[in-house]
Amino acid sequence: MNILLDIAYMGSRYHGYQTQNNEALTIQRVLQGALEGFYGQKLKITGCSRTDAGVHAKQFFCTMEAAEGELRSTLPPEKIPLALRQHLPSDIAILSARAVSDDFHPRYMTHHKEYEYCIYNAPILHPFHADRAWHCPVTLDVDAMDAAARHLVGRHDFAALMAQGSVVTSTVREIFYCDVRREGDLVIVRVAADGFLYNMVRIIAGTLTEVGKGKIASEEIPAILASLDRKKSGPTLPPQGLYLNRVIYPDSIL
């Protein structure tokens, strides 16, 4: 049986989602340990993405299946969230579970992912937003940021918005929508695409923040993209403001 888990987590104290060769604390390591302790057998956990250290996820999918043989349990998948609640720390939760086909792959079958980057835009950072948003004390022009974000929509070469030193076969991606809104003291950058380059969302947020400060004009975004030059875009913002917000699969699959 191949079981799809819908999980959420606060990434503040973790070194990202994916288990590493060292003993670093990761979401996958904790989740796998809890599941294997509960089921009493080795399991294969496959995630829909890789989030970096300090990054959060409001929705993250992974599949769980027996590493060898069959899953030794009669527990219905829908009972897993409550059954595992006491086996996981408070900053990781299984929200739902369902059986899926054996050939379902949570990463390769996604249609698109939606991220949000949260900026706390007030002179003093509220302690409730520490490790949950990046603090920018300078008042941001959200209308200018939103106008700039619209220039990112479409299929483009996003080399100028990728961390230097990254090795990929192609830097072309399609952004389906990108916008910026204000909710009180929070400025939220939302972006959805068929795939993302390394640090792409954090660089988008950093570039739009420079627009909000008046250091880059909204109309400069197309030229920045066309330059393919990372040095032309804004800074890479810290990880604590980044959230994997939604993971979308084609209706024919889920």
ChimeraX commands (.cxc) that place a marker at each C-alpha (Angstrom):
marker #1 position 0.00,0.00,0.00 radius 0.5
marker #1 position 1.22,3.48,-0.96 radius 0.5
marker #1 position -0.13,6.10,1.45 radius 0.5
marker #1 position -0.10,9.83,0.77 radius 0.5
marker #1 position 0.41,12.04,3.82 radius 0.5
marker #1 position -0.54,15.71,3.87 radius 0.5
marker #1 position 1.71,17.31,6.50 radius 0.5
marker #1 position 2.52,20.79,7.80 radius 0.5
marker #1 position 5.49,21.99,9.79 radius 0.5
marker #1 position 7.33,24.93,11.26 radius 0.5
marker #1 position 10.87,24.64,9.98 radius 0.5
marker #1 position 12.60,26.93,12.49 radius 0.5
marker #1 position 14.59,24.27,14.32 radius 0.5
marker #1 position 15.19,21.94,11.40 radius 0.5
marker #1 position 17.90,21.70,8.74 radius 0.5
marker #1 position 15.30,21.46,5.98 radius 0.5
marker #1 position 13.00,18.63,4.97 radius 0.5
marker #1 position 15.36,16.08,3.42 radius 0.5
marker #1 position 17.38,13.61,5.49 radius 0.5
marker #1 position 21.11,14.30,5.12 radius 0.5
marker #1 position 24.18,12.11,5.37 radius 0.5
marker #1 position 25.11,13.73,8.68 radius 0.5
marker #1 position 23.07,13.64,11.88 radius 0.5
marker #1 position 21.35,17.00,11.24 radius 0.5
marker #1 position 17.79,17.24,12.50 radius 0.5
marker #1 position 15.42,17.27,9.52 radius 0.5
marker #1 position 11.67,16.99,9.03 radius 0.5
marker #1 position 12.02,13.70,7.14 radius 0.5
marker #1 position 14.23,12.19,9.84 radius 0.5
marker #1 position 11.74,13.03,12.60 radius 0.5
marker #1 position 8.71,11.95,10.55 radius 0.5
marker #1 position 10.31,8.69,9.48 radius 0.5
marker #1 position 11.39,7.91,13.04 radius 0.5
marker #1 position 7.86,8.45,14.36 radius 0.5
marker #1 position 6.24,6.37,11.62 radius 0.5
marker #1 position 8.72,3.50,11.87 radius 0.5
marker #1 position 8.39,3.49,15.66 radius 0.5
marker #1 position 4.62,3.27,15.33 radius 0.5
marker #1 position 4.53,0.62,12.58 radius 0.5
marker #1 position 7.54,-1.35,13.78 radius 0.5
marker #1 position 9.09,-1.73,10.34 radius 0.5
marker #1 position 11.33,0.08,7.86 radius 0.5
marker #1 position 9.43,2.53,5.67 radius 0.5
marker #1 position 10.20,4.46,2.51 radius 0.5
marker #1 position 9.26,8.15,2.78 radius 0.5
marker #1 position 9.25,10.21,-0.45 radius 0.5
marker #1 position 8.62,13.97,-0.31 radius 0.5
marker #1 position 7.11,16.34,-2.85 radius 0.5
marker #1 position 9.96,18.84,-2.53 radius 0.5
marker #1 position 13.04,19.86,-0.56 radius 0.5
marker #1 position 12.68,22.85,1.74 radius 0.5
marker #1 position 15.81,24.53,3.10 radius 0.5
marker #1 position 16.79,25.02,6.74 radius 0.5
marker #1 position 14.37,27.33,8.54 radius 0.5
marker #1 position 11.70,27.19,5.82 radius 0.5
marker #1 position 8.12,26.30,6.77 radius 0.5
marker #1 position 5.35,24.36,5.01 radius 0.5
marker #1 position 1.63,24.89,5.36 radius 0.5
marker #1 position 1.11,21.99,2.96 radius 0.5
marker #1 position 3.63,19.32,2.08 radius 0.5
marker #1 position 2.91,15.90,0.61 radius 0.5
marker #1 position 4.91,12.72,1.03 radius 0.5
marker #1 position 4.22,9.07,0.39 radius 0.5
marker #1 position 4.80,6.28,2.86 radius 0.5
marker #1 position 5.25,2.65,1.87 radius 0.5
marker #1 position 6.93,-0.42,3.28 radius 0.5
marker #1 position 10.59,-0.59,2.31 radius 0.5
marker #1 position 10.26,-4.35,1.86 radius 0.5
marker #1 position 7.13,-6.47,1.59 radius 0.5
marker #1 position 3.75,-5.22,2.81 radius 0.5
marker #1 position 2.83,-2.65,5.41 radius 0.5
marker #1 position 2.15,-4.65,8.56 radius 0.5
marker #1 position -0.93,-2.78,9.76 radius 0.5
marker #1 position -4.71,-2.90,9.47 radius 0.5
marker #1 position -5.03,0.76,10.48 radius 0.5
marker #1 position -7.11,2.60,7.83 radius 0.5
marker #1 position -5.15,5.49,6.28 radius 0.5
marker #1 position -7.66,8.09,7.47 radius 0.5
marker #1 position -6.89,7.10,11.10 radius 0.5
marker #1 position -3.15,7.84,10.75 radius 0.5
marker #1 position -3.26,11.57,11.69 radius 0.5
marker #1 position -4.84,10.95,15.11 radius 0.5
marker #1 position -2.83,7.76,15.73 radius 0.5
marker #1 position 0.48,9.56,15.10 radius 0.5
marker #1 position -0.40,12.80,16.89 radius 0.5
marker #1 position 1.34,11.81,20.13 radius 0.5
marker #1 position 4.40,10.46,18.29 radius 0.5
marker #1 position 5.33,13.75,16.61 radius 0.5
marker #1 position 6.60,17.05,18.05 radius 0.5
marker #1 position 4.18,19.97,18.14 radius 0.5
marker #1 position 5.86,21.68,15.16 radius 0.5
marker #1 position 5.10,18.78,12.76 radius 0.5
marker #1 position 1.60,17.46,12.06 radius 0.5
marker #1 position 0.01,14.93,9.72 radius 0.5
marker #1 position -3.20,16.63,8.58 radius 0.5
marker #1 position -4.66,13.84,6.45 radius 0.5
marker #1 position -3.76,10.51,4.85 radius 0.5
marker #1 position -5.12,8.48,1.97 radius 0.5
marker #1 position -4.22,5.47,-0.13 radius 0.5
marker #1 position -2.89,6.23,-3.63 radius 0.5
marker #1 position -1.78,4.10,-6.57 radius 0.5
marker #1 position 1.60,2.36,-6.38 radius 0.5
marker #1 position 2.95,4.47,-9.26 radius 0.5
marker #1 position 2.03,7.81,-7.66 radius 0.5
marker #1 position 5.08,10.03,-7.11 radius 0.5
marker #1 position 4.53,13.13,-4.92 radius 0.5
marker #1 position 7.33,15.13,-6.56 radius 0.5
marker #1 position 7.23,14.29,-10.26 radius 0.5
marker #1 position 3.44,14.38,-10.59 radius 0.5
marker #1 position 2.90,17.90,-9.22 radius 0.5
marker #1 position 1.37,20.48,-11.56 radius 0.5
marker #1 position 2.64,23.47,-9.60 radius 0.5
marker #1 position 3.66,24.69,-6.17 radius 0.5
marker #1 position 2.68,27.92,-4.47 radius 0.5
marker #1 position 5.00,29.72,-2.07 radius 0.5
marker #1 position 4.46,32.74,0.14 radius 0.5
marker #1 position 7.12,34.99,1.60 radius 0.5
marker #1 position 6.09,36.97,4.69 radius 0.5
marker #1 position 7.65,40.33,5.53 radius 0.5
marker #1 position 6.87,41.99,8.85 radius 0.5
marker #1 position 6.78,45.63,7.79 radius 0.5
marker #1 position 6.74,47.78,10.93 radius 0.5
marker #1 position 9.40,49.65,12.92 radius 0.5
marker #1 position 9.54,47.00,15.67 radius 0.5
marker #1 position 9.26,43.24,15.07 radius 0.5
marker #1 position 6.38,41.70,17.00 radius 0.5
marker #1 position 7.79,38.73,18.98 radius 0.5
marker #1 position 4.99,36.47,17.71 radius 0.5
marker #1 position 6.51,36.80,14.23 radius 0.5
marker #1 position 10.10,36.02,15.20 radius 0.5
marker #1 position 11.27,33.09,13.04 radius 0.5
marker #1 position 8.01,33.34,11.07 radius 0.5
marker #1 position 8.63,36.46,8.99 radius 0.5
marker #1 position 11.52,38.64,7.86 radius 0.5
marker #1 position 11.57,42.03,9.52 radius 0.5
marker #1 position 11.77,45.12,7.29 radius 0.5
marker #1 position 11.37,48.34,9.32 radius 0.5
marker #1 position 11.25,50.59,6.22 radius 0.5
marker #1 position 7.72,51.20,4.93 radius 0.5
marker #1 position 7.26,49.32,1.64 radius 0.5
marker #1 position 5.29,50.51,-1.38 radius 0.5
marker #1 position 3.13,47.43,-1.86 radius 0.5
marker #1 position 1.43,48.76,-5.01 radius 0.5
marker #1 position 4.82,49.16,-6.72 radius 0.5
marker #1 position 5.86,45.67,-5.55 radius 0.5
marker #1 position 2.65,44.15,-6.92 radius 0.5
marker #1 position 3.11,45.91,-10.26 radius 0.5
marker #1 position 6.67,44.57,-10.45 radius 0.5
marker #1 position 5.49,41.06,-9.57 radius 0.5
marker #1 position 3.20,41.01,-12.61 radius 0.5
marker #1 position 6.24,41.28,-14.90 radius 0.5
marker #1 position 7.44,37.88,-13.60 radius 0.5
marker #1 position 4.35,36.01,-14.79 radius 0.5
marker #1 position 4.85,33.78,-17.81 radius 0.5
marker #1 position 7.55,31.50,-19.18 radius 0.5
marker #1 position 10.98,33.10,-18.82 radius 0.5
marker #1 position 14.62,32.33,-18.26 radius 0.5
marker #1 position 15.00,33.07,-14.54 radius 0.5
marker #1 position 18.81,32.82,-14.33 radius 0.5
marker #1 position 18.90,36.33,-12.80 radius 0.5
marker #1 position 16.76,35.04,-9.92 radius 0.5
marker #1 position 18.78,31.91,-9.13 radius 0.5
marker #1 position 21.51,31.52,-6.51 radius 0.5
marker #1 position 24.96,31.75,-8.07 radius 0.5
marker #1 position 26.80,28.45,-8.38 radius 0.5
marker #1 position 23.64,26.38,-8.92 radius 0.5
marker #1 position 23.91,23.57,-11.45 radius 0.5
marker #1 position 20.73,22.90,-13.47 radius 0.5
marker #1 position 20.04,21.72,-17.01 radius 0.5
marker #1 position 17.68,24.64,-17.69 radius 0.5
marker #1 position 16.86,27.92,-15.96 radius 0.5
marker #1 position 13.55,28.33,-17.82 radius 0.5
marker #1 position 10.43,28.12,-15.66 radius 0.5
marker #1 position 6.80,29.21,-15.94 radius 0.5
marker #1 position 5.28,31.41,-13.24 radius 0.5
marker #1 position 1.47,31.14,-13.26 radius 0.5
marker #1 position 0.82,34.06,-10.92 radius 0.5
marker #1 position 2.80,36.38,-8.67 radius 0.5
marker #1 position 1.35,39.12,-6.49 radius 0.5
marker #1 position 1.98,41.16,-3.37 radius 0.5
marker #1 position -0.56,42.16,-0.73 radius 0.5
marker #1 position -0.58,43.82,2.67 radius 0.5
marker #1 position -2.38,42.34,5.68 radius 0.5
marker #1 position -1.85,44.78,8.53 radius 0.5
marker #1 position 1.88,44.83,9.26 radius 0.5
marker #1 position 2.52,41.81,7.06 radius 0.5
marker #1 position 3.50,42.17,3.41 radius 0.5
marker #1 position 3.04,38.84,1.63 radius 0.5
marker #1 position 4.64,37.86,-1.68 radius 0.5
marker #1 position 2.79,34.98,-3.35 radius 0.5
marker #1 position 4.16,33.08,-6.33 radius 0.5
marker #1 position 3.18,29.85,-8.10 radius 0.5
marker #1 position 5.19,28.07,-10.78 radius 0.5
marker #1 position 5.77,24.73,-12.46 radius 0.5
marker #1 position 9.16,24.63,-10.76 radius 0.5
marker #1 position 11.62,26.82,-8.89 radius 0.5
marker #1 position 15.36,27.36,-9.11 radius 0.5
marker #1 position 17.52,27.32,-5.99 radius 0.5
marker #1 position 16.58,30.28,-3.74 radius 0.5
marker #1 position 14.36,31.64,-6.52 radius 0.5
marker #1 position 11.44,32.65,-4.27 radius 0.5
marker #1 position 13.69,34.29,-1.69 radius 0.5
marker #1 position 15.44,36.26,-4.48 radius 0.5
marker #1 position 12.08,37.25,-5.98 radius 0.5
marker #1 position 11.01,38.51,-2.54 radius 0.5
marker #1 position 14.33,40.34,-2.14 radius 0.5
marker #1 position 14.02,41.96,-5.57 radius 0.5
marker #1 position 10.43,43.04,-4.95 radius 0.5
marker #1 position 11.47,44.45,-1.57 radius 0.5
marker #1 position 14.03,46.63,-3.36 radius 0.5
marker #1 position 11.14,47.84,-5.53 radius 0.5
marker #1 position 9.12,48.57,-2.41 radius 0.5
marker #1 position 12.00,50.65,-1.04 radius 0.5
marker #1 position 12.27,52.61,-4.28 radius 0.5
marker #1 position 15.71,51.23,-5.17 radius 0.5
marker #1 position 14.44,49.36,-8.27 radius 0.5
marker #1 position 11.63,50.60,-10.52 radius 0.5
marker #1 position 8.78,48.22,-11.35 radius 0.5
marker #1 position 9.50,48.71,-15.05 radius 0.5
marker #1 position 13.06,47.43,-14.63 radius 0.5
marker #1 position 12.01,43.84,-13.95 radius 0.5
marker #1 position 11.87,42.72,-17.63 radius 0.5
marker #1 position 15.38,44.07,-18.21 radius 0.5
marker #1 position 16.65,42.31,-15.09 radius 0.5
marker #1 position 15.22,39.01,-16.37 radius 0.5
marker #1 position 16.66,39.58,-19.83 radius 0.5
marker #1 position 20.13,40.25,-18.39 radius 0.5
marker #1 position 20.36,36.69,-16.95 radius 0.5
marker #1 position 22.66,38.34,-14.39 radius 0.5
marker #1 position 22.16,37.48,-10.71 radius 0.5
marker #1 position 23.96,40.69,-9.75 radius 0.5
marker #1 position 21.17,42.78,-11.30 radius 0.5
marker #1 position 18.46,41.43,-8.98 radius 0.5
marker #1 position 17.84,41.96,-5.28 radius 0.5
marker #1 position 19.21,40.15,-2.22 radius 0.5
marker #1 position 18.33,36.63,-1.11 radius 0.5
marker #1 position 16.03,37.14,1.88 radius 0.5
marker #1 position 16.43,34.91,4.97 radius 0.5
marker #1 position 14.58,31.57,5.14 radius 0.5
marker #1 position 12.29,32.27,8.11 radius 0.5
marker #1 position 9.79,34.22,5.98 radius 0.5
marker #1 position 9.34,31.47,3.38 radius 0.5
marker #1 position 6.39,29.06,3.35 radius 0.5
marker #1 position 5.53,26.27,0.95 radius 0.5
marker #1 position 1.87,27.21,0.85 radius 0.5
marker #1 position 0.17,24.76,-1.50 radius 0.5
marker #1 position 1.09,21.79,-3.70 radius 0.5
marker #1 position -1.27,21.25,-6.64 radius 0.5
marker #1 position -1.72,17.98,-8.52 radius 0.5
marker #1 position -3.75,17.45,-11.72 radius 0.5
marker #1 position -7.38,16.54,-11.03 radius 0.5
marker #1 position -6.91,13.29,-12.92 radius 0.5
marker #1 position -4.31,12.14,-10.36 radius 0.5
marker #1 position -5.86,13.19,-7.05 radius 0.5
marker link #1:1,2 radius 0.2
marker link #1:2,3 radius 0.2
marker link #1:3,4 radius 0.2
marker link #1:4,5 radius 0.2
marker link #1:5,6 radius 0.2
marker link #1:6,7 radius 0.2
marker link #1:7,8 radius 0.2
marker link #1:8,9 radius 0.2
marker link #1:9,10 radius 0.2
marker link #1:10,11 radius 0.2
marker link #1:11,12 radius 0.2
marker link #1:12,13 radius 0.2
marker link #1:13,14 radius 0.2
marker link #1:14,15 radius 0.2
marker link #1:15,16 radius 0.2
marker link #1:16,17 radius 0.2
marker link #1:17,18 radius 0.2
marker link #1:18,19 radius 0.2
marker link #1:19,20 radius 0.2
marker link #1:20,21 radius 0.2
marker link #1:21,22 radius 0.2
marker link #1:22,23 radius 0.2
marker link #1:23,24 radius 0.2
marker link #1:24,25 radius 0.2
marker link #1:25,26 radius 0.2
marker link #1:26,27 radius 0.2
marker link #1:27,28 radius 0.2
marker link #1:28,29 radius 0.2
marker link #1:29,30 radius 0.2
marker link #1:30,31 radius 0.2
marker link #1:31,32 radius 0.2
marker link #1:32,33 radius 0.2
marker link #1:33,34 radius 0.2
marker link #1:34,35 radius 0.2
marker link #1:35,36 radius 0.2
marker link #1:36,37 radius 0.2
marker link #1:37,38 radius 0.2
marker link #1:38,39 radius 0.2
marker link #1:39,40 radius 0.2
marker link #1:40,41 radius 0.2
marker link #1:41,42 radius 0.2
marker link #1:42,43 radius 0.2
marker link #1:43,44 radius 0.2
marker link #1:44,45 radius 0.2
marker link #1:45,46 radius 0.2
marker link #1:46,47 radius 0.2
marker link #1:47,48 radius 0.2
marker link #1:48,49 radius 0.2
marker link #1:49,50 radius 0.2
marker link #1:50,51 radius 0.2
marker link #1:51,52 radius 0.2
marker link #1:52,53 radius 0.2
marker link #1:53,54 radius 0.2
marker link #1:54,55 radius 0.2
marker link #1:55,56 radius 0.2
marker link #1:56,57 radius 0.2
marker link #1:57,58 radius 0.2
marker link #1:58,59 radius 0.2
marker link #1:59,60 radius 0.2
marker link #1:60,61 radius 0.2
marker link #1:61,62 radius 0.2
marker link #1:62,63 radius 0.2
marker link #1:63,64 radius 0.2
marker link #1:64,65 radius 0.2
marker link #1:65,66 radius 0.2
marker link #1:66,67 radius 0.2
marker link #1:67,68 radius 0.2
marker link #1:68,69 radius 0.2
marker link #1:69,70 radius 0.2
marker link #1:70,71 radius 0.2
marker link #1:71,72 radius 0.2
marker link #1:72,73 radius 0.2
marker link #1:73,74 radius 0.2
marker link #1:74,75 radius 0.2
marker link #1:75,76 radius 0.2
marker link #1:76,77 radius 0.2
marker link #1:77,78 radius 0.2
marker link #1:78,79 radius 0.2
marker link #1:79,80 radius 0.2
marker link #1:80,81 radius 0.2
marker link #1:81,82 radius 0.2
marker link #1:82,83 radius 0.2
marker link #1:83,84 radius 0.2
marker link #1:84,85 radius 0.2
marker link #1:85,86 radius 0.2
marker link #1:86,87 radius 0.2
marker link #1:87,88 radius 0.2
marker link #1:88,89 radius 0.2
marker link #1:89,90 radius 0.2
marker link #1:90,91 radius 0.2
marker link #1:91,92 radius 0.2
marker link #1:92,93 radius 0.2
marker link #1:93,94 radius 0.2
marker link #1:94,95 radius 0.2
marker link #1:95,96 radius 0.2
marker link #1:96,97 radius 0.2
marker link #1:97,98 radius 0.2
marker link #1:98,99 radius 0.2
marker link #1:99,100 radius 0.2
marker link #1:100,101 radius 0.2
marker link #1:101,102 radius 0.2
marker link #1:102,103 radius 0.2
marker link #1:103,104 radius 0.2
marker link #1:104,105 radius 0.2
marker link #1:105,106 radius 0.2
marker link #1:106,107 radius 0.2
marker link #1:107,108 radius 0.2
marker link #1:108,109 radius 0.2
marker link #1:109,110 radius 0.2
marker link #1:110,111 radius 0.2
marker link #1:111,112 radius 0.2
marker link #1:112,113 radius 0.2
marker link #1:113,114 radius 0.2
marker link #1:114,115 radius 0.2
marker link #1:115,116 radius 0.2
marker link #1:116,117 radius 0.2
marker link #1:117,118 radius 0.2
marker link #1:118,119 radius 0.2
marker link #1:119,120 radius 0.2
marker link #1:120,121 radius 0.2
marker link #1:121,122 radius 0.2
marker link #1:122,123 radius 0.2
marker link #1:123,124 radius 0.2
marker link #1:124,125 radius 0.2
marker link #1:125,126 radius 0.2
marker link #1:126,127 radius 0.2
marker link #1:127,128 radius 0.2
marker link #1:128,129 radius 0.2
marker link #1:129,130 radius 0.2
marker link #1:130,131 radius 0.2
marker link #1:131,132 radius 0.2
marker link #1:132,133 radius 0.2
marker link #1:133,134 radius 0.2
marker link #1:134,135 radius 0.2
marker link #1:135,136 radius 0.2
marker link #1:136,137 radius 0.2
marker link #1:137,138 radius 0.2
marker link #1:138,139 radius 0.2
marker link #1:139,140 radius 0.2
marker link #1:140,141 radius 0.2
marker link #1:141,142 radius 0.2
marker link #1:142,143 radius 0.2
marker link #1:143,144 radius 0.2
marker link #1:144,145 radius 0.2
marker link #1:145,146 radius 0.2
marker link #1:146,147 radius 0.2
marker link #1:147,148 radius 0.2
marker link #1:148,149 radius 0.2
marker link #1:149,150 radius 0.2
marker link #1:150,151 radius 0.2
marker link #1:151,152 radius 0.2
marker link #1:152,153 radius 0.2
marker link #1:153,154 radius 0.2
marker link #1:154,155 radius 0.2
marker link #1:155,156 radius 0.2
marker link #1:156,157 radius 0.2
marker link #1:157,158 radius 0.2
marker link #1:158,159 radius 0.2
marker link #1:159,160 radius 0.2
marker link #1:160,161 radius 0.2
marker link #1:161,162 radius 0.2
marker link #1:162,163 radius 0.2
marker link #1:163,164 radius 0.2
marker link #1:164,165 radius 0.2
marker link #1:165,166 radius 0.2
marker link #1:166,167 radius 0.2
marker link #1:167,168 radius 0.2
marker link #1:168,169 radius 0.2
marker link #1:169,170 radius 0.2
marker link #1:170,171 radius 0.2
marker link #1:171,172 radius 0.2
marker link #1:172,173 radius 0.2
marker link #1:173,174 radius 0.2
marker link #1:174,175 radius 0.2
marker link #1:175,176 radius 0.2
marker link #1:176,177 radius 0.2
marker link #1:177,178 radius 0.2
marker link #1:178,179 radius 0.2
marker link #1:179,180 radius 0.2
marker link #1:180,181 radius 0.2
marker link #1:181,182 radius 0.2
marker link #1:182,183 radius 0.2
marker link #1:183,184 radius 0.2
marker link #1:184,185 radius 0.2
marker link #1:185,186 radius 0.2
marker link #1:186,187 radius 0.2
marker link #1:187,188 radius 0.2
marker link #1:188,189 radius 0.2
marker link #1:189,190 radius 0.2
marker link #1:190,191 radius 0.2
marker link #1:191,192 radius 0.2
marker link #1:192,193 radius 0.2
marker link #1:193,194 radius 0.2
marker link #1:194,195 radius 0.2
marker link #1:195,196 radius 0.2
marker link #1:196,197 radius 0.2
marker link #1:197,198 radius 0.2
marker link #1:198,199 radius 0.2
marker link #1:199,200 radius 0.2
marker link #1:200,201 radius 0.2
marker link #1:201,202 radius 0.2
marker link #1:202,203 radius 0.2
marker link #1:203,204 radius 0.2
marker link #1:204,205 radius 0.2
marker link #1:205,206 radius 0.2
marker link #1:206,207 radius 0.2
marker link #1:207,208 radius 0.2
marker link #1:208,209 radius 0.2
marker link #1:209,210 radius 0.2
marker link #1:210,211 radius 0.2
marker link #1:211,212 radius 0.2
marker link #1:212,213 radius 0.2
marker link #1:213,214 radius 0.2
marker link #1:214,215 radius 0.2
marker link #1:215,216 radius 0.2
marker link #1:216,217 radius 0.2
marker link #1:217,218 radius 0.2
marker link #1:218,219 radius 0.2
marker link #1:219,220 radius 0.2
marker link #1:220,221 radius 0.2
marker link #1:221,222 radius 0.2
marker link #1:222,223 radius 0.2
marker link #1:223,224 radius 0.2
marker link #1:224,225 radius 0.2
marker link #1:225,226 radius 0.2
marker link #1:226,227 radius 0.2
marker link #1:227,228 radius 0.2
marker link #1:228,229 radius 0.2
marker link #1:229,230 radius 0.2
marker link #1:230,231 radius 0.2
marker link #1:231,232 radius 0.2
marker link #1:232,233 radius 0.2
marker link #1:233,234 radius 0.2
marker link #1:234,235 radius 0.2
marker link #1:235,236 radius 0.2
marker link #1:236,237 radius 0.2
marker link #1:237,238 radius 0.2
marker link #1:238,239 radius 0.2
marker link #1:239,240 radius 0.2
marker link #1:240,241 radius 0.2
marker link #1:241,242 radius 0.2
marker link #1:242,243 radius 0.2
marker link #1:243,244 radius 0.2
marker link #1:244,245 radius 0.2
marker link #1:245,246 radius 0.2
marker link #1:246,247 radius 0.2
marker link #1:247,248 radius 0.2
marker link #1:248,249 radius 0.2
marker link #1:249,250 radius 0.2
marker link #1:250,251 radius 0.2
marker link #1:251,252 radius 0.2
marker link #1:252,253 radius 0.2
marker link #1:253,254 radius 0.2
view
